[in-house]
Amino acid sequence: MAYQRSLQRAAWLCVLLAAASACAPLARPIRSLHGFVPEDTNRPADVVAGEDTRTTVLAKFGNPSTVSPFEPNIWYYVTSTRQAIAYRLPKTVDQTVTVIAFDDEGAVTTVEVLDITQAMRLAYATQTTPTRGRQLNIIEQLLGNVGTLPGLTQQPDPSQRPGGP
């Protein structure tokens, strides 16, 4: 009897350990890297103003994440690290923006590296654009199609068209 009870306790302990180990991946944060990922050999700090050009920057880093909409001589390389725990929404834990400016001849003039502490939160507009048209109440929506059946509209006879068939 005592042997059976200790065996039962050991079985319950195994079940509880299995359940706890199944929940372990949920508590571990999942990190993901987005955007521009610099290699160890080509870092943004290696770009030298006055020496590098557009072609050398393209060869080192590839196409930029985005180009300034108002000044095409400014390129942005954006890297962000996001972390999610279990079912929660991902949160940005690190972000780096490398800004490279060129002159008209294509030579690098400035290289600036911005981190997440220099980021600004943008306030999105919450207003909505009104839709043109009539606002229907619930009764009009429910009874709006009463009496209209598809197929009751008369199709014109093609032989009766002006100008003949």
Helices and strands as residue ranges (DSSP letters): H 2-27, E 30-35, G 44-46, H 54-61, E 66-67, E 74-84, E 91-102, E 108-115, G 116-118, H 138-143, G 158-160
